[in-house]
Amino acid sequence: MNLPANLLAILACPSCKGKLVWGPERKTLVCRGERLAYPVVNGIPAMVASEARELSPEELEGVDKL
């Protein structure tokens, strides 16, 4: 699963407005600042706070840094 680079560049965390990066399994977009993972379903990011899940410190270590 890949989102176009130009789309990924303009998406922001709905909570803190921070940058998002791909999660290790490429099925989530991760906000490192808030430690939240937003699911990507059928190629569409679910950018709703109620859909996000909180990441553990161990999970966050596996996420690419900006």
N, C-alpha and C positions, 0 to 999 in steps of 0.2 A: 504494500500500500504506500503510495506516495502522493503528496499534495504538491501542486506546482510551487516552485520556489517563490514566485511572486505572491502567491496567496499566503504561504507560511510567513513571509516577511511582514505582511500587514495584520495578521491575526495577533490578538493580544489577550491576556488573561482577563476575563470579565471582572474578577475580584480586585486585582491590583494594577491592571493595565500593563503588566510586565510582558517580556518576550516569552514565547513558547518554543519548545524544542520537542523533537520526536522522542517518545519513550522507547526503551530498548526493543520492544516487540513490534514497534511501528503501528500500533493500533490505538495509541493515545498521544495526545499533545500534553506536554508537561510544563507547568509553571514552577521553576525551581524556587522562586521566592516564597510562594504560598504553599509549596509542597503538594500541589494538586495535579491530578491526571484527568484530562477531559477525553472521553471516548471519541473515536472516529468510527462512525457506523455507515457502511456502504459508501465510503469516501467522503462523508459529510461530517465535519467536526460538530459535536454536540457541546456548544459553548454556553451551557447553562450551569450555574453554580450547583443546582440540585443534582445534576448528572455527574459531577466530579467526585473523585474519591481521593482521600488523603493518602499520601505516600509515607511509608516508614523511612527512617534515615538510611536503612540498608537498600531499599528500593531506589532512593534518590541517588545513591552512589553509582548506580548503573546507568544513570541518565547522562547523555552528553552534556558537556558544559558549553556555554555560549562562546 
